[in-house]
Amino acid sequence: MSKRGQTRHLDIRTHPTSSTGKEDAGVFFIGTATTILEWRGIRVLTDPNFLHAGDHVHLGPGVTSQRRTNPAIELDKLPELDCILLSHYHEDHFDRIVEDSLNRDFPIVTTPHAKRCLTSSSRSEPFKSVYALDFFESMLLECRNSSETGHDESATPAIKVTGMPGKHVPPGPISKLNDLLNAVPPTNGWLLELGWATGMRDISHHGNPASEFRTSYRIYISGDTLFVDELKEIPKWLEGKQIDLMLIHLGGTTIPGALAPLVMVTMDAKQGLQLIRLINADITIPIHYDDYDVFLSPLTEFMKEIEQAGLQDQVVYLDRGDQYRFTV
């Protein structure tokens, strides 16, 4: 839904060069960094933001931003979900309406900083099922209600989640100042490995308690990061394993805002191209690119970079409400 009260045709996209027609998983783009990842009965909601055009979010001391767009679906119309994946504790990724409405027992996987905020005893109603992952720490999500099994009937569909490096503030004096002021929160990227697990029946704590986990498909979500040296650890950690799909946060978010663009805190088009070359995912989908007035690098700039680099077959573009279907 592009404007409240107006609808458009919603598209389903598949791999531009090797669609099979038997796709069994999908990414539904709601807006900003909010998506639903679905596979074999498991649904994960990323960075829930359901504010509308004209609404404002608080992003730090003296910094607010106005939303330009509407989400593709309303919060109360969401399908049944298994957990929320929250990259960091910022209102444009976890807005006040979501925070007020969410069941306090609903599972949230996030950063150590966000866990402290969400579970603080100073809250009138702290969240009770928050799991923190630091960089390269992992846990398993398994569908509690799935009747699906793998080739081995004891195996069930599961998603292994690993925290990936990210840096929301450029290195140098600004980063050191932010460490003192805590104005911009720490952020994670994520690696989601879709596969089959044995020996567990619910959301797990850190590590891999399952006797076996077999990966069939890998999704990397950049989170709100700049192209920093820490990202170069990701290919080293992967040790040659292929990333099948990347969701990349773009927009060139600049604070305090358009009238005083002093510091860029998310990748612009050029940095997005650098990350594509570093990760070398089979397919990349840009998200988080035009929903707020602090986003100063439009999607058209990224599209131009991709075209000039000759990488059109490696990128799929979704509008809010579109879905990318893929095969695990």
N, C-alpha and C positions, 0 to 999 in steps of 0.2 A: 504494500500500500504506500504510494509515494506521497499522497496528501490525504489528510483525514477526510473520509467520506468519498474518496475517489479510488478506484481500483484499476489495475492494469493486468495484462496477461503475465502470468508467472511462469518462468522458464525452468525446465530441467535440463541441465548440461551434463555431458559425459566427456570422456577423454577425447581430445580433438583428433587423435590419429589411431586409437586402438580400442574404440568402444566395442563391447561384446554383445550388448543387449541383455546381458544377464547380471547387471550390477545389483549388488545386495547390500550396499551401505550408502550413506549420504551425509552431506554437509548442507544444512539449511541456513542461509544467511538472513539474520533478523535485522542487523544494523550495527553500526559502530564495530565493536569486537564481539558482539553477541551472535553466537551460532548454536545450532543443535547438531551434534554428531550422533549418528544412529547406526547401529549394526547389531543384528540378531537379538533384538529385544533390549539392548542397552542404549540408553539415551543420556548424553552428557551435554549440559548447558554451559557455554563459556561466557564469562564476563557479562552478567545480566544487566542490561541497561534498557529500560522501557519508558523513558521519558519521551515527551513529544516536542515538536517544533515550538520554540518559544520558551521552553523550560530552561532553567539554569542549573549548573552544577558548580560546586566549590572545588577547586583544584589545588589550593594551597593558600598561604597568607596573602590576602589581597588579590587573589586570582580567581575569577569566575569565568564561565563560558556558557554561551547560549546554544542550545541544540537547534540545528537547521532542518532536521528531517524527523519523520515518524518511524517507529519500528514496524516491521512487516506483520507482526502479530502482537496482540495485547498480552500482558502478563497473565491475566486470568483465562486466557485461551490456550495456554501451553499444554502440550500433551504430557502424559505421565513421564517423569524424569527419574534418573537414578542418582545423579549428583551434579554439583556445580563445580566447575574448574575456574578459579578466580586468580588471575595473573598478578593482581596487586590491589590494594585497598584505596581506590580512587573513585569518586562519585560517578565518573563517566563509564565505569566498569562495574559498579555495584551501587546503584543509585538508592536514594533514600526511600523510595516507594518499595523497591525490592527488599531493602533491609527491614522496613517496618512490616512487610507482608509475609516474609518467609517463615515457615515453620522452624522453630529453634532446634529441632532434632534432624533437620534435613542435612545430608552430608555435603560438606564443602571441602575441596582440596585447594590449598593456597600456599602462600609464603609464610614463613615464621612470623614476620611482622604483622601480616593481616590476621593470623590466628590470634596473636596477642590482643589485637584490637577487637576482634569479634567475640572473644571469650572472656574479656576483662570483667572482673567482679564488680567494677564500677557501673556496669550496664544494669539497667533495670531488668532486662531479659537477655542474658548472655546466650550465644549460640553454643550448642552442646556436642556437635558432631563435626568438628573442624580438624582437618588433618594437614599438617605442615610438611612441605617438602623443600629442602634447600637444593642447591645446584647438584645434579647427578644423584640425588636420592630418589628412590622408587617405591611405589606401592601398587597393589593390584585392585582393580574394580571388577567385580563379577556380578552379573545379572542375577539377582536373588529370585526372580520369578521365571527365568527362562527354562523352557523345555528342550532347548536346542542341545545337541551333543555333537562332538566331532567324530572323526573316524574311530577314535577310541571312545567308547560309550561313557567312560568315566570322566572325560574331558568336557568342559563347558566353556562357552565363549566368555572372554574376559578382556579387559584393557589394562595394560601395564602403563602407569603414568610415571614419568621421570621429570624432575625439575631441570630446566635448562638455563644456562646463563643469560642474563639480560641486564642492561644498565640504562636507566631512565634519564640520567643526568650525565652530561659530557664530563670526561675526566679533566682534572686540573683544579684550579682554585674554586670553581663553582661547585664541584663535587665535594670538596673539603668543607665549604660553607654549608652545603646541604647536610653533611654529616652532623654538623652542630645544630642546625635549625630543624632538621627532620621535616622539611617542607614538602619534598617529593618522596613518596614511599619507595622502598625496594620493590623490584619486579622480577618475575620469573617468565621464562619461556617454558614450553612443555614439549616432551616427546610422548606421543601416545602410540603404543604398540598393540595392535588388534590381533588377538590370537586365542589360544586354547590353554586352559589351566586345569590342573588336577589337584585335589587335596585341599580345596577351600570352598566356602559357600557364601562369602559376604565381603564387604569392603575390608581390606586388610590394612594393618599398620605398615611401617617401613619395612623394606626388604622384600623378599620373595619366599613366603612360607609354603607356596605350592610345591609339590614334589617335582612338577615340570610345568614350564610355560613355553609354548611354541608360538613364535611371532609369524604372522602372515602379512601384515601391512603396517607401515610406519607413517605417522603424521607428525610433523613438526609445526608448532605454533610459536611464532617469534615472541609474542608479547610486546609490550610497549618498551622497545629498546632502540638505542642507536646502534650503528655499525661500529662496535668497539672491539678491542683485541680479545676480550673474553669470549666472543662468539667463535673465534678460531679454535677454541678447545672442543667445539662440538664435532667437527669431522674427525679429530684425533680420537675422541671418545667412541665414536661410531665404528672406528677401525674398518672402514670400507663398506659398512652396511648401507644399503640404499634407503633414502627417504622417498617414499612414494608420493606424498602430498605435503605441501607447505602452505600454511595460512600466515600471511605476512601482514603485520600492522604497519601501515604507512601514514600519510597525512602530513608529515613534517610539522607535528604539533609544536607550536612556538608560544612561549610564555614571556611576559604576562598576557600577550594577545596580539591581534592584528595591528593595533595602533602603536604597540611598542614591542616589536618582535625581537627580544633580546637573546633568548636561549631556546634552541631547538631540542626537544626531548623525545621525539620519535623519528624514525627514518623518513627522509624525503625520497623522491624518485631515484636519485643517483645512488643513495645508500641502499635502497631496495634492490637495485640491480647488482650491487656488490654482494648482497646477501644471497641472491639467487645463484650467483657464480660460486660462492663459497659452499653453499649447502648442496647445490646441484640436484634438487628434487626433480622427480619425474614431471610433476605438475605443481604450479604455484597459483594460489588464489589470493589476490589482494583484498584486505578488509581494513576497517578503521581508517577511512580516507577522506570523508567529506561531511561527517555528521555534526561537527561542532565548529564554531567560528574561530577556534585556535588552530584549526587544520589549514595550513597555508601552502601545502604541496598537493594540488589536485590530482585525481586519478589520470587525467589526460597527460600530465607530465610523465607519469610512470609508463603509460602506454607508449609514449613517444620513445622513451629509453629502451623499452622492450623491442619495439619495431626496429630501431637503429641497430640494436645488438643482434637482430635476426632470431629472436627467441619466442616468436609468436606461438609456436606449437607447444611451448612449455608453460603457458599461462592461460588460465580460464578466468573470465571476468563475470562476476555475479552482481546483480542489482539486489536490493533488499527484497526478500520474498522468493528469490531464485534458489535452486538446489543443484548441487553437483553430486551426481551418482557415480559410484566407483565399485570395483570388484575386489573383495578381499580373498 
